[in-house]
Amino acid sequence: MEIKKSQFVTSSSEVTKCPTPNKPEFAFIGRSNVGKSSLINMLTDRKGLAKISSKPGKTQLINHFEINDSWYLVDLPGYGWSKVSKQKKEDWGIMIEEYLLKRENLACLFVLIDSRLEPQLIDYDFIEWLGKNEIPFALVFTKTDKQSKNKFQSIKAKHIRQIKNSWEEMPLIFESSAIDQTGKEQILSFAEEIISNFNA
Protein backbone atom coordinates (compact mmCIF):
# COMPACT_ATOMS: atom_id res chain seq x y z
CA MET A 1 0.00 0.00 0.00
CA GLU A 2 1.16 3.51 -0.79
CA ILE A 3 -0.06 6.32 1.43
CA LYS A 4 -0.69 9.26 -0.87
CA LYS A 5 -2.74 11.39 1.49
CA SER A 6 -2.79 11.70 5.26
CA GLN A 7 -4.37 14.41 7.36
CA PHE A 8 -5.21 15.07 10.97
CA VAL A 9 -8.97 14.97 11.55
CA THR A 10 -9.72 15.47 15.23
CA SER A 11 -8.72 14.86 18.85
CA SER A 12 -11.42 13.35 21.05
CA SER A 13 -11.73 13.08 24.82
CA GLU A 14 -14.28 10.27 24.61
CA VAL A 15 -15.38 7.67 22.09
CA THR A 16 -18.74 9.35 21.39
CA LYS A 17 -16.86 12.35 19.98
CA CYS A 18 -14.77 10.30 17.53
CA PRO A 19 -15.49 10.50 13.78
CA THR A 20 -18.42 8.56 12.35
CA PRO A 21 -17.32 4.89 12.38
CA ASN A 22 -17.85 4.32 8.67
CA LYS A 23 -14.24 3.51 7.74
CA PRO A 24 -11.86 0.84 9.05
CA GLU A 25 -9.33 2.14 11.55
CA PHE A 26 -6.07 0.97 13.02
CA ALA A 27 -5.06 2.21 16.47
CA PHE A 28 -1.61 2.41 18.04
CA ILE A 29 -0.97 2.08 21.75
CA GLY A 30 1.93 1.28 24.06
CA ARG A 31 3.88 2.45 27.07
CA SER A 32 4.68 6.13 27.16
CA ASN A 33 7.71 7.02 25.01
CA VAL A 34 7.59 3.71 23.11
CA GLY A 35 7.69 5.53 19.76
CA LYS A 36 4.06 5.68 18.65
CA SER A 37 4.24 9.08 17.01
CA SER A 38 7.53 8.26 15.28
CA LEU A 39 6.05 5.05 13.87
CA ILE A 40 2.94 6.86 12.61
CA ASN A 41 5.07 9.50 10.91
CA MET A 42 7.26 6.81 9.36
CA LEU A 43 4.28 4.90 7.97
CA THR A 44 2.77 8.05 6.45
CA ASP A 45 6.07 9.63 5.29
CA ARG A 46 5.19 12.81 7.16
CA LYS A 47 7.58 13.88 9.89
CA GLY A 48 5.18 16.20 11.64
CA LEU A 49 1.85 14.41 11.28
CA ALA A 50 1.87 13.01 14.81
CA LYS A 51 3.50 15.25 17.38
CA ILE A 52 6.72 13.87 18.86
CA SER A 53 7.94 14.87 22.28
CA SER A 54 10.93 13.88 24.40
CA LYS A 55 8.59 14.03 27.39
CA PRO A 56 6.32 11.00 27.88
CA GLY A 57 2.58 11.60 28.08
CA LYS A 58 2.34 14.05 25.18
CA THR A 59 -0.63 12.24 23.65
CA GLN A 60 -3.58 12.71 25.99
CA LEU A 61 -6.52 12.36 23.61
CA ILE A 62 -7.74 9.97 20.89
CA ASN A 63 -6.16 11.40 17.73
CA HIS A 64 -7.65 10.44 14.36
CA PHE A 65 -5.77 10.74 11.06
CA GLU A 66 -7.54 10.03 7.77
CA ILE A 67 -5.47 8.03 5.30
CA ASN A 68 -6.09 8.01 1.52
CA ASP A 69 -9.66 9.18 2.20
CA SER A 70 -10.52 5.56 2.99
CA TRP A 71 -9.37 4.58 6.50
CA TYR A 72 -8.27 5.98 9.84
CA LEU A 73 -5.06 5.71 11.76
CA VAL A 74 -5.51 6.42 15.48
CA ASP A 75 -2.92 7.55 18.01
CA LEU A 76 -4.00 6.59 21.55
CA PRO A 77 -2.49 7.87 24.81
CA GLY A 78 0.40 5.84 26.17
CA TYR A 79 0.14 3.94 29.42
CA GLY A 80 2.56 3.42 32.28
CA TRP A 81 3.72 7.01 32.72
CA SER A 82 4.32 7.62 36.42
CA LYS A 83 4.44 11.43 36.37
CA VAL A 84 0.73 12.05 36.09
CA SER A 85 -1.89 12.16 38.80
CA LYS A 86 -3.84 9.07 39.78
CA GLN A 87 -7.00 10.79 38.56
CA LYS A 88 -5.46 11.52 35.17
CA LYS A 89 -4.40 7.87 34.83
CA GLU A 90 -7.93 6.75 35.67
CA ASP A 91 -9.42 9.18 33.14
CA TRP A 92 -7.09 7.96 30.40
CA GLY A 93 -7.83 4.35 31.32
CA ILE A 94 -11.58 4.85 31.05
CA MET A 95 -11.24 6.72 27.76
CA ILE A 96 -9.02 4.01 26.21
CA GLU A 97 -11.16 1.16 27.52
CA GLU A 98 -14.36 2.66 26.15
CA TYR A 99 -12.71 3.28 22.80
CA LEU A 100 -11.45 -0.30 22.52
CA LEU A 101 -14.72 -1.87 23.65
CA LYS A 102 -17.15 0.36 21.75
CA ARG A 103 -15.41 1.39 18.54
CA GLU A 104 -17.05 -1.04 16.13
CA ASN A 105 -14.90 -0.10 13.12
CA LEU A 106 -11.61 -0.87 14.91
CA ALA A 107 -9.92 -3.28 12.51
CA CYS A 108 -6.77 -3.88 14.55
CA LEU A 109 -4.93 -2.48 17.55
CA PHE A 110 -1.15 -2.32 17.22
CA VAL A 111 0.43 -2.78 20.66
CA LEU A 112 3.90 -1.24 20.58
CA ILE A 113 6.71 -2.70 22.68
CA ASP A 114 10.19 -1.20 23.10
CA SER A 115 12.51 -3.80 21.56
CA ARG A 116 15.24 -2.95 24.06
CA LEU A 117 13.21 -4.05 27.08
CA GLU A 118 12.56 -7.51 28.45
CA PRO A 119 8.89 -8.46 29.01
CA GLN A 120 7.11 -5.92 31.21
CA LEU A 121 4.13 -6.87 33.36
CA ILE A 122 2.20 -3.74 32.36
CA ASP A 123 2.32 -4.75 28.67
CA TYR A 124 1.25 -8.33 29.26
CA ASP A 125 -1.52 -7.43 31.68
CA PHE A 126 -2.89 -5.21 28.92
CA ILE A 127 -2.48 -7.93 26.28
CA GLU A 128 -4.34 -10.38 28.54
CA TRP A 129 -7.18 -7.87 28.82
CA LEU A 130 -7.33 -7.56 25.04
CA GLY A 131 -7.62 -11.32 24.72
CA LYS A 132 -10.39 -11.60 27.28
CA ASN A 133 -12.33 -8.89 25.46
CA GLU A 134 -11.66 -10.38 22.00
CA ILE A 135 -10.07 -7.21 20.65
CA PRO A 136 -7.99 -7.90 17.51
CA PHE A 137 -4.37 -6.87 17.96
CA ALA A 138 -0.83 -7.29 16.67
CA LEU A 139 2.49 -6.58 18.38
CA VAL A 140 5.06 -4.14 17.03
CA PHE A 141 8.57 -4.09 18.42
CA THR A 142 9.85 -0.53 18.04
CA LYS A 143 13.34 1.00 17.95
CA THR A 144 14.99 -2.14 16.57
CA ASP A 145 17.88 0.00 15.34
CA LYS A 146 18.87 0.86 18.90
CA GLN A 147 20.72 -2.39 19.64
CA SER A 148 22.45 -5.25 17.84
CA LYS A 149 20.40 -7.81 15.95
CA ASN A 150 21.57 -10.58 18.30
CA LYS A 151 20.56 -8.60 21.37
CA PHE A 152 17.12 -7.89 19.92
CA GLN A 153 16.56 -11.52 18.90
CA SER A 154 17.43 -12.60 22.44
CA ILE A 155 14.90 -10.18 23.93
CA LYS A 156 12.28 -11.07 21.31
CA ALA A 157 12.64 -14.76 22.22
CA LYS A 158 11.84 -13.90 25.84
CA HIS A 159 8.71 -12.08 24.74
CA ILE A 160 7.62 -15.05 22.63
CA ARG A 161 8.06 -17.37 25.61
CA GLN A 162 6.01 -14.96 27.71
CA ILE A 163 3.21 -14.96 25.12
CA LYS A 164 3.21 -18.75 24.80
CA ASN A 165 2.62 -19.03 28.54
CA SER A 166 -0.89 -17.63 28.03
CA TRP A 167 -1.75 -17.95 24.35
CA GLU A 168 -2.38 -21.04 22.25
CA GLU A 169 -1.91 -19.05 19.06
CA MET A 170 0.74 -16.41 18.55
CA PRO A 171 -0.43 -12.93 17.56
CA LEU A 172 1.16 -11.31 14.55
CA ILE A 173 4.50 -9.70 15.37
CA PHE A 174 6.13 -6.86 13.44
CA GLU A 175 9.57 -5.32 13.88
CA SER A 176 9.98 -1.61 13.25
CA SER A 177 12.39 1.28 13.22
CA ALA A 178 11.41 4.83 12.43
CA ILE A 179 15.05 5.55 11.58
CA ASP A 180 15.62 2.98 8.84
CA GLN A 181 11.91 2.36 8.04
CA THR A 182 12.02 -1.30 9.04
CA GLY A 183 8.53 -2.78 9.09
CA LYS A 184 6.84 -0.11 7.01
CA GLU A 185 6.03 -2.32 4.04
CA GLN A 186 4.93 -5.25 6.21
CA ILE A 187 2.61 -3.20 8.42
CA LEU A 188 1.00 -1.37 5.50
CA SER A 189 0.54 -4.60 3.54
CA PHE A 190 -1.16 -6.15 6.55
CA ALA A 191 -3.44 -3.10 6.88
CA GLU A 192 -4.24 -3.19 3.16
CA GLU A 193 -5.34 -6.82 3.37
CA ILE A 194 -7.65 -6.12 6.32
CA ILE A 195 -9.09 -3.03 4.61
CA SER A 196 -9.92 -5.02 1.48
CA ASN A 197 -11.77 -7.60 3.57
CA PHE A 198 -13.46 -4.88 5.61
CA ASN A 199 -14.86 -3.28 2.47
CA ALA A 200 -15.81 -6.56 0.80
N, C-alpha and C positions, 0 to 999 in steps of 0.2 A: 504493500500500500504506500502511496505517496501522499503526504499531507500538503495540499496546495493552499489551503486556507485555514487559519486558526484565529479565533478572536475570543476575548473575554466577554462573557455574557452578564453574569451577576454573582454577587456574594450573598449567601442566605444564612440567617441565624437559626432557621428551623426548616424542616423538610417541606412544610406546606407552602413555603415561599420560594421553593426551587422552581425552575422552568417546567412547563407542561411536559409530562413524561411520555412524549410521543416519539422519542428517538432513543436508540440504545446508548447506554453510557458506561464508561469504565472509570472506576474511582481508584485513587491512590492513597494509601495510608501507611503509617509506620511510626516508629519512635521519632521523637523530635530530633531534628538535625540528621536524619537518615539519608537525605538527598532527594526528597520528593520533587521539589521545585526544579532542581537541576535535571532530573530525569524527564520531567514534563517538557522542559525547554529543549532538551536534546531530541526528544521524539518529534517535536513540532518544528525543529530548526529555527526557533525564535528565542534568543537569549533572554529577553525581558518579558516573555509572556507570563510566566509565574514568577512572583517576586522571591528573590533569594536573599536570605539574611544569615549573617554569622551567628546571630542570636537565636537559639531554639524558641519555638512557640510563635513564630511570625504569623503562620496561618491559624486564624482563629474562627474562620467561618467556612461554610461549604462553598467553594469557588467553582463555578461552571465555565468551561471553555467549549465553544462550538467548533467542531472540526469538519471541514469540507461540506458544511451545511447539512450534514447527514447524521452526525453522532456527537455525543458529549464526552469530554474528558473532565474529570472532577478531582480537585485537590482538596482533601480532607485535612482537618487539624491533626497534628502529630499527637502521640500519647507518650506518657512517661517523662514529661518535663517536670522537674521538682520545684522550679522557681515560680510557681503560680499558686494562688490560694486554693484551698480545698474546695471552696464553692465554685471557683472557675473550672477546676477539674471535673466536678460533678456536672456542671452545665455543659461542658464539652462532651462528656460521656453520654449524657442524655441526647444531645443533638446528633452525635454520631450513631448511637444505637437506633434512634428513630429513623434516621436516614437509611441505614442498612436493612432495617426490618420492613420499612414501608415503601421504599422506592422501587416500584414494580418494574421499571425499565433498566434496573441495574444489571448489566450483562456479566460483569466480572469485577471483583475487587482485587487489585494488586496490593499485596502486603509486602512492603519493602523491609529488608533486613540488611544491616550493615555487614558487609562480607568480612570485615576485620574482627568481628566479635563472635565469641562462642555462643551457643544457645542461651537466650535470656528468657527467664520465666515470664516476663510481661508479654513477650511476643507469643509464646506458646499458650498462655492462658487465653489470649485473644483469638488465636487460631482455633483452639478448642471450642470457644464460644461460636465462632463462625460455623464450625461443623455441626454443632448442636442445633443451630438455627438454619441449617441448610442454605447458607449463603455461598454462592460460587466464588472461588478465589484462586489466585495463583501467587506464588512467591517470587520475589525479585531480589536477588542479592546485588546491592549497590556498591559502588566505589571499588570495583574489582581491580582497578589500576593501582590501588594504594598499597598492595603488598605483592610478594612473589606468587607465581601460579601455584607452586607447591604448598605454600602456606595457606592460600585460599582453599585449595582442594582438601587439605587436612581439616580446615574449619567446616567446609561444606559437608564433609563426611560425618562430622559430629551432628550437624543439623539433620541430616538424613536419618541417622540413628534415632535422634530425638523424635522425629516425625513418625518413624516406623513403630515406636513404642505405643502410639495411640491410633494410628491410621492403617487400615488394611490396604488402601490404595494411595499411592503417592500423588500429591497435587503437582501441577505443572510447576517447574522451576526455571526461572530465567536468570541469566547473569548480565549485569549491566555496568557501564561506566560512562558517565557524562563527558569525560575527557576524551576518550578514544571512540566513543559511540558504540561500544560493545552492547549487543542486545537489541539495538534499535530495529533492525530488520525482523528479528524473531518476534518481538513484542507486537509490532505493527501487523505482521502476517497473521498472528494469532487473533488480534482484534478484527482484522478484515474477515477472517473465516466466521467468527461469531456474528459479525454484523450481517453477513450474507444470509446466515441461517435465521437471524432475528427478523429480517425483512422478507423472508420467503413466505 
